[in-house]
Structures are given as C-alpha cells and as structure tokens.
Amino acid sequence: MMRSFVFWFFIAALANNLNSSALAQRVNYEEAPINYSTSKPDNRISQLQDQLTDHTVSLSFDEHTGYLRSLLETLRVPVSSQVLTFGRTSLQDDKISPTTPRAIYFTDDIHLGFVQNGLIEIAVQDSKLGMVFYTLRQTPDEPPVFQRQTNSCLTCHGAARTKNVPGVLIRSVYPDPEGHPVVAAGSFLSTHRSPLSQRWGGWYVTGRHGEQQHLGNFVLTSAKKPKTIDNSAGHNLERLADRFDTTKYLGPHSDLVALMVLEHQTDTLNVLTQTSFEVRHAEYLLSQAGENSEQKAAATKLLNDRLVKNTEQIVKAFLFADEVALTSSVSGTSEFATHFAMNSKRDSKGRSLRDFDLQTRMFKFPCSYLIETPAFRDLPETLREQVLIRLSKFLNSDESIKGLERLSAIDRTAILEILRETVPGFPAN
C-alpha cells in the first residue's frame, strides 16, 4: 500500500508540474536536474584551480593589485575591458566609494571584479550550471585558492533581475556622495534595450557620445531624486584623474564601448542559462515519466512548448531585438574595441560578428558574437539545433518579428552569410 501511495504521489506531483501553467513556472535550479549548489563545476576557474593545485600553473602577486594582473594574463582577459563602478551594490560595498571604485574586467565567459584592499570576485560561465561565483583572497603568504560562493551571491545573482537563474547583471542607480544607492529614487537594469538616459548610474564612464544623455559619473547631492538632473559635467569625459587616484588601477579608463558590450553580454548569457535550465528540466520530467502514456504525452508537450518559446527568446536576444538606436556616434578611451575585434571569426569577405558600428547601433552585423562561444555550444542539443534552424529560416525570409523591424534585408543577408561560414552546424540553405 505504501509503495502504491508513493507511486501515485509521484504521478500527481509530475502532473502538477505538467499542467497548463508549467511553462510559465520558473525552474528551481537547486533541484534535479540542475542541483546548482551541490553539483561539481566545470569551467575555466575550476580548471585553473586544478592546475594551481597540480603546480602546473602559478599566479604571481604584486604589492599594488595582488594577483589581479597575473590572473588576467593567465585567463587572457584584456586590461582594456576595465570598467569602474562606485555604486555600493557589491558583496564588498564597505570598500567601494567614488574614490575607491570597483574595477570589472571581462571576456566572453568571465567577469572579474577587483576592489582595493579586498577580495577578487569572479563570475564564470559554466557548461551546465550557468554562472558560477568565486572569491580569491589577496594574501601573498597563502597559495591562491578560488572559493566557490553560492548563497552569499545568489540573493542578488539568482533572482528576478537575472531571470531567476544564476547570472550577472548591470544595475544603474542614483548614488549619493558616498556611492550608496538612493533607494527612493529607483534603479534600472541596463541592457542593449535600455535608453542611454537610464544607463550607468553609479558607474564611471569615459568616451565620446555626442549629445546623448546618461547617468554615469554622477552623484546626487542628497537622498532625494531631483525633478530634473543636469549631468552635463559627467558627459563626454576622456579622463577620470580629477575624480579619484587612477594610478591605483591597471588603467585610467572606464570604457564606454566596453560597458555597452558588457550590458548585452550579461543579459544574453542570462537568457542562455534560463532557456537551458527550462529545456533540461522538461527533458528530465520526460525521463521520469516512465511508461505512463498520459504522463509521457504531457511531458513531451511541455518539452516541445519550451523548445518553441525558448528558441524564439534566444533568436530575439541574438539579433538585438529592441536595441536602442544611437543618435550620435560613440567611442571609448581604451583599446577595448580593437582587442575585442581581434578575437573574431571572419568569413571569406573578412566580416565578423565582432565588427563594431557605433554610429547608429552597437555592431555592424547585429547578431551576437555569443553564438560562437561555449555558452551557446553547451546548450541542450535539441535547443541549439532549433535556434540555428530558426535563425536560418528568419534570415532567409522577409518575416517580421516584433523588435526586429530595423533589421534590413541587407543586414539579414550579411548575417546569414557570416553564420554559414563561421558557426558549426548552421544550415547551408
């Protein structure tokens, strides 16, 4: 009787998971099949830790930035990617201020934060777990050890702002003179869809952007948001030395172009993680349905529905749906744009998804470079194949998708040709 009860309890629970609202329910990433906090990571930081333990790789320590420079060199993260935030929204907010900003460096899969006299914080994209978080103590008398962080990071990095999966985000806040966000003034999540006028609050920004407005390099004078904000003194800055001691950082800049790329990257990586989790969860439910035909049918429908929904979500993210148009050209102050383009996969005409436009939009050929990275290749095979097929179908047609109205026929043809030559498995026709 007990075995029968347990079986029917399981069937009832599975049926509840597969009801009409299941598609909209978020996946609990702490449960099977993800098991986020208890699963063993497999990413570039876990691999580096193995190499440090085996003494096949070492990190050097310097008195000014600790392991930072050596770590960036080992992970091939360019110093030119440096962006600086003085908003106190971090694990180490007691060490961050307008005179001691947090520096962030990044590449396609790694985001590394440096705080003076503090820990190095790392978020790295993992093959199965999405974003995984680590800290590294800056102590020269101990071997460097990357300490994985879960609960302390997931409060902010595993909730609604990151699509309810372990992820990263760029927040724009109204900071007071000490860098504390003025909660009553509100905040914004910055992506490529965000108006520039709402971006970069609590961040330093160096670069040229014409008459376009933004919130970077700005602090409120009180705990109240004024009716109008005059940030003219914070626009089109090329240097920050008059605001804090830039010699304590690896570079003097907080590059505008790097910030724009980082906003797109963080949001799109969250999309890839969310869609991966949802499809893997549906596949897991299907595997648990056994031979029960009714449950198998329900699980199969859920999987198919999630494949359709998530394919569309990825396609729109990859094609920069609803990207805010630039009304003036923009440029940065570091070598970031050059270094970023150097990692390109180019087609026979010399074109790449990493070629910048920066006149009316971010990229010349608006399809995300993340399609070339392990973050996309590690998706469930069924989902990845559906995305490639859907992209090919859309780019080969005059179909209209909401948010992609600015994508011209010339754009579609160029993107299609690049993808055919640079992305393995992309349909030939």
Long-range contacts (C-beta under 8 A, 24 or more apart in sequence): 11-292, 11-295, 14-285, 14-288, 14-289, 14-295, 14-299, 15-295, 15-298, 17-285, 17-302, 18-285, 18-295, 18-298, 18-299, 18-301, 18-302, 22-302, 23-302, 23-305, 23-306, 23-309, 26-164, 27-164, 27-165, 27-277, 27-278, 27-281, 29-130, 29-158, 29-165, 29-166, 29-277, 32-284, 33-280, 33-281, 33-283, 33-284, 34-128, 34-129, 34-277, 34-280, 34-281, 36-129, 36-130, 36-150, 36-166, 37-150, 37-151, 39-128, 39-129, 41-126, 41-129, 41-132, 41-148, 42-126, 42-127, 42-128, 43-109, 43-124, 43-125, 43-126, 43-127, 43-129, 43-132, 44-75, 44-109, 44-110, 44-124, 45-110, 45-122, 45-124, 45-132, 45-134, 45-146, 46-126, 46-132, 46-146, 48-74, 48-75, 48-146, 49-145, 49-146, 52-143, 52-144, 52-145, 59-144, 61-138, 61-140, 64-248, 65-114, 65-249, 65-250, 66-120, 66-138, 66-140, 67-120, 67-136, 67-138, 67-144, 68-112, 68-114, 68-120, 68-250, 69-250, 71-112, 71-120, 71-136, 72-105, 72-112, 72-250, 75-107, 75-110, 75-112, 76-107, 77-105, 77-106, 77-107, 77-110, 77-112, 78-105, 78-107, 78-335, 78-336, 78-339, 79-105, 79-250, 79-251, 79-334, 80-251, 80-253, 80-255, 80-258, 80-334, 80-335, 80-336, 80-338, 80-339, 81-105, 81-106, 81-107, 81-255, 81-258, 81-262, 81-334, 81-336, 81-339, 81-340, 82-249, 82-250, 82-251, 82-253, 82-254, 82-255, 82-258, 82-334, 83-203, 83-204, 83-254, 83-255, 83-258, 83-259, 83-262, 84-203, 84-204, 84-240, 84-249, 84-254, 85-202, 85-203, 85-204, 86-175, 86-179, 86-202, 86-203, 86-204, 87-171, 87-173, 87-175, 87-179, 87-181, 87-201, 87-202, 87-203, 88-175, 88-178, 88-179, 88-180, 88-181, 89-156, 89-171, 89-173, 89-181, 89-202, 90-115, 90-121, 91-119, 91-121, 91-135, 91-152, 91-153, 92-118, 92-119, 92-121, 93-179, 96-179, 97-178, 97-179, 98-175, 98-177, 98-178, 98-179, 98-219, 98-243, 98-244, 99-243, 99-244, 99-245, 100-244, 101-204, 101-244, 101-254, 103-249, 103-250, 104-262, 106-258, 106-262, 106-265, 108-265, 108-343, 108-369, 108-370, 108-373, 108-375, 109-373, 109-374, 109-375, 111-168, 111-262, 111-266, 114-249, 116-248, 122-146, 123-157, 123-168, 125-269, 125-374, 125-375, 127-374, 127-378, 128-378, 129-166, 130-165, 130-166, 130-167, 130-269, 130-273, 130-276, 130-277, 131-157, 131-162, 131-165, 131-166, 131-167, 131-168, 131-269, 131-273, 132-166, 133-157, 133-166, 161-189, 162-270, 163-270, 163-271, 163-273, 163-274, 164-274, 165-270, 165-273, 165-274, 165-277, 166-273, 167-266, 167-269, 167-270, 167-273, 167-274, 168-266, 168-269, 168-270, 169-266, 169-267, 169-270, 170-259, 170-262, 170-263, 170-266, 170-267, 171-202, 172-198, 172-199, 172-200, 172-201, 172-202, 172-203, 172-215, 173-201, 173-202, 174-201, 174-202, 174-215, 174-220, 174-225, 175-201, 175-202, 175-218, 175-219, 175-220, 176-219, 176-220, 176-222, 176-223, 177-219, 177-220, 177-221, 179-219, 182-220, 182-223, 182-224, 182-225, 184-223, 184-224, 184-225, 185-220, 185-224, 185-225, 186-225, 189-267, 190-263, 191-263, 191-264, 191-266, 191-267, 192-260, 192-263, 192-264, 192-267, 192-320, 192-323, 192-324, 192-362, 193-321, 193-322, 193-323, 193-324, 194-263, 194-324, 195-324, 196-324, 196-326, 199-259, 199-263, 200-259, 203-254, 203-259, 204-240, 204-243, 204-254, 205-234, 205-237, 205-254, 205-256, 205-259, 206-237, 206-238, 206-239, 206-240, 206-253, 206-254, 206-255, 206-256, 206-332, 206-333, 206-334, 207-236, 207-237, 207-238, 207-255, 207-256, 207-257, 207-330, 207-331, 207-332, 207-333, 208-236, 208-238, 208-256, 208-329, 208-330, 208-331, 209-235, 209-236, 209-256, 209-328, 209-330, 210-236, 210-327, 210-328, 210-329, 210-330, 211-327, 211-328, 212-326, 212-327, 212-328, 212-330, 216-254, 217-243, 238-333, 239-333, 251-334, 253-332, 253-333, 253-334, 255-332, 255-333, 255-334, 255-336, 256-330, 256-331, 256-332, 256-333, 257-330, 257-331, 257-332, 257-336, 257-337, 257-356, 257-358, 258-332, 258-334, 258-336, 260-330, 260-362, 261-336, 261-340, 261-362, 264-320, 264-362, 264-368, 265-370, 267-317, 268-317, 268-318, 268-368, 268-370, 269-370, 269-375, 271-313, 271-314, 271-317, 272-314, 272-370, 272-375, 272-376, 272-379, 274-310, 274-313, 275-310, 275-313, 275-314, 275-379, 275-383, 276-378, 276-379, 276-380, 276-383, 278-306, 278-310, 279-303, 279-306, 279-307, 279-310, 279-379, 279-380, 279-382, 279-383, 280-380, 282-306, 283-380, 283-382, 307-382, 307-383, 307-386, 308-386, 310-383, 311-383, 311-386, 311-387, 311-390, 312-390, 314-383, 314-387, 315-387, 315-390, 315-391, 315-394, 315-401, 316-401, 316-403, 316-404, 317-368, 318-367, 318-368, 318-370, 318-371, 318-387, 318-391, 319-366, 319-367, 319-368, 319-391, 319-394, 319-401, 319-404, 319-407, 319-415, 320-361, 320-362, 320-363, 320-366, 320-367, 320-368, 321-401, 321-402, 321-403, 321-404, 322-403, 323-361, 323-362, 323-366, 323-406, 325-360, 325-361, 325-406, 326-358, 326-359, 326-360, 326-361, 326-362, 329-358, 329-359, 330-358, 331-358, 345-372, 345-422, 346-422, 347-417, 347-418, 347-420, 347-421, 347-422, 348-421, 349-417, 351-414, 351-417, 351-418, 352-418, 352-422, 353-415, 353-418, 353-422, 361-406, 365-411, 365-414, 365-415, 365-418, 366-407, 366-411, 366-415, 367-391, 367-415, 367-418, 367-419, 371-419, 371-423, 372-422, 372-423, 384-425, 385-425, 388-423, 388-425, 388-426, 388-427, 389-427, 391-419, 391-426, 392-416, 392-419, 392-426, 392-427, 392-429, 395-419
